[in-house]
Amino acid sequence: MPGLRDLRKKIDAVKKIGQITKAMNMVASSKLRSLQGRLEGFRPYRQKFEEVLAQLLTSPGLNKERIPYLKTKEIVQRVGLIIITADRGLCGAFNSNIIREAESFIKKNQREGKAIELILVGRKGISYFRKKLPVREVFGNVMGRVLMQDARRISRSAITAYLDGEWDEVYLIYGYFINVIRQVPRLERFLPLSFEVPERTSASSYTYEPDEEELLPLILPQYLNTLIYSAMLETAVSEQAARMTAMDNANRACGDMVKQLTLYYNKVRQASITKELMDIVGGAEAIKG
């Protein structure tokens, strides 16, 4: 049975851990509000960008085969995969879920005889995959800020590999933010691009200058930058939401543990007092006898 001093030290240690988890919960909550505001402002921008590109693709006479970003290869042998994880842990199973989704995709393609090469974004993914599979490039310590210039560098690396013929397809895996409670891994095809082309109507027709075939090769790389930035932002928001939930659960667990330890401490203390009283009474009876 542990002594009273050991129990007291353990209770104090658990209380200090509870203070740390509460502080981390508050920090994650603050970061989440800031990042969520950026995400809510960026999602409509991406959606409108996709609508405009879809309208461009409805242009009569547009030869998509002349635009390499849209050209689909009949035989796919080499696949590039961009994996975006967090730089830090202590956010529950968030990073593990993304890594598990990536491993499932990798094994599926390897069974089909395809070669896989990675671009890793975020230190958690880098530390896990770096020695397991061929890695083209790594980007660590970029998820704390989520800047467009970092997204451009990541996008440029993937585009270069695709246009040089090193990769036949490129996919993207990241954490998608649904709400504070739920964040899920999402898999998207990065290259070649494909859009759901709406029916052209007079209300949604646009006039472009220069023409569509000259304009698309200029704006599609900008759209690819947008995809990477959007994925990084979604992952960053999901990370903070997962951390806030994990720290809240940890704080509650600390509170429950303190209650249990305090109850046990009181029982041990009471047993110690009772034993001392019995020793005193026994000693007094022995003197009388």
N, C-alpha and C positions, 0 to 999 in steps of 0.2 A: 504494500500500500504506500503511495507517495506521501511525503511529509507535507505539512501545512505550508512550509516555506516554498517548496517546489510548486505546489498548486497555486500559491499566490503569484509566483513569477510567471506561471503559464497563463493565468488570467490576465495579468498585465500585458504580456506579449500579444495575446489575442486581441485585446483592446487596442493596442497600437497598430496592429495589422488592420483592424476595422477602421481606424482613423485614416490610414493610407488609402484603403479601397474607397472610402467615402470621398477623399480628396480627388482620387483618380476619376471617380464617377462624375464629379463636378467639372473637372477639366474636360473630360470627353463630351459632356453635355454642352459646354461652351463651344468647343470646336465643332460639334455636330450642328449647332444652330448656324454658325458661320458658313460651313461647307454646304449645308442643305439649302441655304439661300442662293449660293452660287449654282448649285445643281438645278434648282427650280427655275432659275433664270436661263440656264443653258439648254435644258431639254426642248423648249419651244424653238430655239434657234436651230438645233440639229434637225428637228422635225420639218421646219420650213425649208432648210437647206435640201433635205431629201425630196420634198415636194417639187422644188424648182428643178432639181436634177431629173426627177421622173418626168417632168414636163419636157425637158430638153430631149429626153430619149424618145419622145413621141414624134419627133421631127421627121417628116416624110423624106426618104432618100438618105437618111443617116446610115452610114456604113460603120457598124459597131466593131467589125473586125479590124478596122484601121486604128482603133483606140485600144492600146494594150491593157489598160486598166479594166476593160470590159470583156476582153477576149477569153473565152473558156477553153482550156486545153482538153483534148479528147482523152489523153492518157496522163494520169497523175501519178508520178513516181516519187517526187520530193515535196514534202509539206513543211512549211514554216509555221511555228506556233509561238504567239506572243502571250506570255503568262504574266498577269498583273496581280501581285499580292501586296500586302502591307509591309512596311519596314519594321514594324514592331509587333510583339505578341500581346499577351494578356487581353485578348478579345475573343475568348471562347474558342469555338471550332471554326471561326471564319476563315482563317488561312488554310486550315486542314481541308475544308470543303472545296476550296478552289483547287488545291493540290490534288485532291481525290478526283475531281472532275477532269483535270488535265491528264492524270495518269490513265483514266478510263479512255480518253480520246487517243492518247499515245498508243496504248495497247491495241485498240481497235484498228488503227492505221498500220501498226507493225504486223498484225495478223494478215493484213491485205498486202503485205510486201512493200509498203511505202517507207521511205527514209524520213526521219523526223529531225529537224534542227530547231533550236529554241532561241528566242529573245526573251530574257528574263528582266522583269521590272519589279522592284521591291526586294528587300533583303531576305525575307522569309522564303520566297521562291528561289532566290539565288542560292541560299545555303542548302536547300533541299535538292535541287536539280543539277547543280553545277557539275558534279562528278558522276552523274547517272547517264546523261545524254549529251550529244554534241551541242554546244552553245555558240551561237554566232556573236552575240553581244549581251552585256549585262548593264543595267541601269539601277544602281543602288542609291539610297538616300534621296529619292526624288518624290516620294509619296507624301512627305510631310508638307510640301508646298503646293504641289500640283500646278505647274506652270506650263503655258503653251509652248515655250521654247524647248522644254523637255519632251513634250509630245511630238514636236517636229523632229527632234533627233531620233526618237524611237521609230516614228513613221518613215523617216528617210532611210533608216537601216533596212526596214522590211521592204520598202518599195524598190530599193537598189537590188536586193537579192532577187526579187520577183522579175524586174525588168531585165536583169542580166541572165535570166534563165536558170539561176541556182535553185529557185523554188517554183513549183508549178501551181501551188495554192498556198494561201496564208490564212490562218485562223487566229482568233483572239479569244482569250478566256479571262474573265474578270468577275468581280463581285458586283451584282446588280442590287441596288437599293429599292426595296418595296415599301417598307415602313421601319419604324424603330425596332420592332420585334423581329421582322423577317428580312433577311438578306440572302440571296441565292447566287450560286455561280452561274454565269451565262457564257455560252459559246456562240460566237458569231464568225461568219466568213468575212475576212478582211479584203482579200483579193482572190480572184477577180470580183469586181463589184457587181451587184445585181439589185434591181429596184422593182417594186410593184408599180407598173406603169398605169396611171389612171386614164380613163377616157378623156380625150381632149374636148373641151367645151369652149364656147365663145367667152364665157365668164372667166375662165382660167387660162386663156391663151396669152402668151408673151411674145414680144418681138425682141430678138437678140442681135447684137452687133459686137464683134464679128459673128459669123454664122456658127451653128451648133457644133459642127465638126471641128472647127478651129477653137471654139471656146471650151469644149469639154476637157481636152488634155491640159488646159490651164487651171481649171477650177477643181478637177477631180483630186489632184494632190492636196489641195486645201481641204477638201472634204475628208480625205483620209487622215489628215492632221486632226480634224474635228472628231473623228471616230476614236482616235487614241486618247485625246484629251477628255472626251466624254467618258471613256472607260476608266481612266485614272480618277476622274472626279467621282464616278459611281463607286469605285472601290474605296476611295478615301472616306466618303460619307458612310458607306457600309461598315468600314472598320471602326469608326467612332461610335456608331450605333451599337455594334456588337460589343465594343469595349464598355460602353455605358451599361448595357444590360449585364455583362459579365461581372463588372465591379459592383453593381447593385445586388446581384445574387451573392457575391462574395461577402459584401457588407452584412447582408441578412444572415448568412451562415455564421459570420463572426459573432453576431448578436446572440444567435441560438447557442453557439458553443460557450459563450461567456455565461449564459443562464445555466447551462448544464454543469459547467465547472464550478460555478458559485454554489449551486445546490450540493454538489459533491463535496466541496470545500466545507460547507456548513455541517454536513453529516460527519465528516472526518473530525472536524473541530469538536462537535458535540460528543462524539465517541471518545475523543481524547480527554475532554473534561470529565465525562462519566467515569472513565478509567482512573483518573487522578482522585476523584471523590471516593471511589471504591477502595483505592489504596489507603487513603486517609482514614476511612471508616475501619478498614481492616486493621490498620496499625493501632488505632485507638482501642479496638476490641482486644487486640493482643496485649496491650499495656494493662488494661483492666484485669485480664485473666492472669 
